Amino acid sequence: MSIFRHVKKPIHQFILNETALVDTVKPLLKYYDGSRVIKTVSEEEISQIVGVSISEAKELQAILQLAHLLSSPDKPDRYTIRMPRDAYKYCNEKIEMGGDCQTILLSLSTKNHVVNLTYIDTEAMVEISTYQRFVFRHLILRNAASGILVHIEKEGDLNPTPEQITEARIIAQAGDICGIPLLDVINITQSEYLSFKDKGLI
């Protein structure tokens, strides 16, 4: 018999009565796995299976959701860049989000986790000095240990231009001086990529 049969007080006043609460939800656990109980079981189903009123079922549903949140807190996704292909896969999914922006700056932690992705507007890249300031200002603001620049080549030609090579080398040198290394510069299309580091360009 449900603990609610002879109870006049709201369910939330009995949260501390662990044994009674566990006994109450056992019928639900026999019908569904835990994730389904939390995510999809309706108040009507809880009422019918456990044998309580709709208002009591609503309270029980809230208690179960709270218990789920407390026992399984959300953890932020940590994407790790171990090689150029990892950066390509990470950025390839975000190409369309950047609109007209052609360059992405990845800020990385000491363990090479991506801590931030920044789209660099073309206007910030007109002059190399402005470009450098933009890159390192964002890396410093994100407390990044290192960075990677990714050029989106929508025309499909991965071969770097002389200007791209010069800019990459200047920014890489600046990174070495300030202690926030530029690990790589990568040109990507929807289907392939080219790493400046692998090609010995930086």
C-alpha positions in Angstrom: 0.0 0.0 0.0 1.3 3.5 -0.8 2.6 5.7 2.0 0.2 8.3 0.7 -2.9 6.4 1.7 -2.9 7.7 5.3 -0.9 10.8 4.8 -2.5 14.3 4.9 0.7 16.3 4.6 2.3 17.1 1.2 4.8 14.6 -0.1 7.8 17.0 0.1 7.5 16.9 3.9 8.4 13.2 3.7 11.6 13.4 1.5 13.7 12.7 4.5 11.8 9.4 5.1 14.1 7.5 2.8 12.7 4.0 3.3 9.1 5.1 2.7 10.1 7.1 -0.4 12.1 4.1 -1.9 9.2 1.7 -1.2 6.9 4.2 -2.9 8.9 4.4 -6.2 9.6 0.6 -6.4 6.5 0.0 -8.5 7.7 2.5 -11.0 11.2 0.9 -11.2 9.6 -2.4 -12.0 7.8 -0.9 -15.0 10.6 1.4 -16.4 14.3 2.0 -16.1 15.4 5.0 -14.2 15.9 7.3 -17.1 12.4 6.7 -18.4 10.9 7.3 -15.0 12.6 10.7 -14.9 12.1 11.8 -18.5 8.9 10.4 -19.9 6.5 9.0 -17.3 3.5 11.2 -17.0 1.7 12.2 -13.8 -1.2 9.9 -14.9 1.1 6.9 -15.2 2.7 7.6 -11.8 -0.8 7.9 -10.3 -2.0 4.7 -11.8 1.1 2.6 -11.1 1.9 3.9 -7.6 -1.7 4.3 -6.5 -1.8 8.0 -5.6 -3.8 11.0 -6.6 -2.7 13.2 -9.6 -1.6 16.0 -7.2 0.5 13.5 -5.3 1.9 12.1 -8.5 2.9 15.6 -9.6 4.9 16.1 -6.3 6.5 12.7 -6.7 7.5 13.4 -10.2 9.2 16.7 -9.0 11.0 14.8 -6.3 12.3 12.2 -8.8 13.5 14.9 -11.1 15.3 16.7 -8.3 16.9 13.4 -7.2 18.1 12.8 -10.7 19.7 16.3 -11.0 21.4 16.0 -7.6 22.8 12.5 -8.4 23.8 13.2 -12.0 25.0 16.8 -12.3 25.6 17.9 -15.9 29.3 18.0 -16.8 30.6 20.3 -19.5 31.7 18.6 -22.7 35.5 18.7 -23.0 36.7 18.2 -26.5 40.4 17.4 -26.6 42.7 18.3 -29.5 45.4 15.7 -29.9 46.1 16.1 -33.6 45.1 18.3 -36.5 42.3 15.9 -37.4 40.7 16.5 -34.1 40.6 20.3 -34.7 39.2 19.6 -38.2 36.4 17.4 -36.9 35.5 19.9 -34.1 35.4 22.9 -36.5 33.9 21.2 -39.4 30.5 20.9 -37.6 30.6 24.6 -36.9 31.5 26.0 -40.4 28.0 27.2 -41.2 27.5 28.9 -37.8 30.3 31.3 -38.6 28.4 33.0 -41.4 30.8 35.1 -43.4 33.7 34.6 -40.9 36.5 32.7 -42.5 38.7 32.0 -39.5 38.2 30.3 -36.2 40.4 30.7 -33.1 40.4 27.7 -30.7 41.6 28.4 -27.2 43.0 25.4 -25.4 43.8 24.5 -21.8 47.0 22.9 -20.6 45.5 19.5 -21.3 44.5 20.6 -24.8 40.8 20.8 -24.0 38.9 23.3 -26.1 37.9 26.1 -23.6 36.5 28.5 -26.2 35.8 28.9 -29.9 35.9 32.4 -31.4 35.0 33.4 -34.9 37.4 36.1 -36.3 35.8 38.7 -38.5 37.5 39.5 -41.7 37.9 43.2 -40.6 40.1 42.0 -37.7 42.5 40.4 -40.2 43.1 43.3 -42.5 46.4 44.2 -40.8 48.7 41.7 -39.2 49.1 43.9 -36.1 45.4 44.0 -35.6 45.1 40.3 -36.3 47.8 39.5 -33.7 46.2 41.7 -31.0 42.8 40.0 -31.6 44.2 36.5 -31.3 46.2 37.0 -28.1 43.7 39.3 -26.5 41.1 36.5 -26.7 43.6 33.8 -25.7 44.6 35.8 -22.6 40.9 36.6 -21.7 40.2 32.8 -21.8 43.2 32.0 -19.7 44.3 29.7 -22.6 47.5 27.8 -22.5 47.7 27.6 -26.3 45.7 28.3 -29.4 45.0 27.0 -32.9 43.9 29.0 -35.9 41.5 27.4 -38.4 40.9 28.9 -41.9 37.6 27.9 -43.6 38.3 27.5 -47.3 34.8 27.6 -48.8 36.3 27.6 -52.3 37.7 24.2 -51.7 41.5 25.0 -52.2 43.5 23.9 -49.1 46.8 25.2 -50.3 47.8 28.2 -48.1 48.5 31.5 -49.7 51.8 33.3 -49.2 50.0 35.8 -47.0 48.5 33.0 -44.8 52.0 31.5 -44.3 53.5 34.8 -43.4 50.7 35.7 -41.0 51.0 32.2 -39.4 54.7 32.5 -38.8 54.4 36.0 -37.3 51.6 35.0 -35.0 53.5 31.8 -34.0 56.6 33.8 -33.2 54.6 36.2 -31.1 53.0 33.3 -29.3 56.5 31.8 -28.4 57.5 35.2 -27.0 54.4 35.8 -24.9 54.2 32.2 -23.7 51.0 31.2 -25.4 52.1 29.0 -28.3 50.2 28.8 -31.5 50.1 25.0 -31.9 48.9 24.9 -35.5 47.2 26.7 -38.3 44.8 24.5 -40.2 43.0 25.1 -43.5 39.7 23.1 -43.8 36.9 22.4 -46.2 33.8 20.4 -45.6 35.7 17.2 -46.6 39.4 17.6 -45.8 42.1 19.7 -44.1 45.7 20.8 -44.3 47.9 21.3 -41.3 50.6 24.0 -41.5 52.5 22.2 -38.7 52.5 18.9 -40.6 53.7 20.6 -43.7 56.6 22.4 -41.8 55.2 25.8 -42.6 55.3 27.0 -39.0 
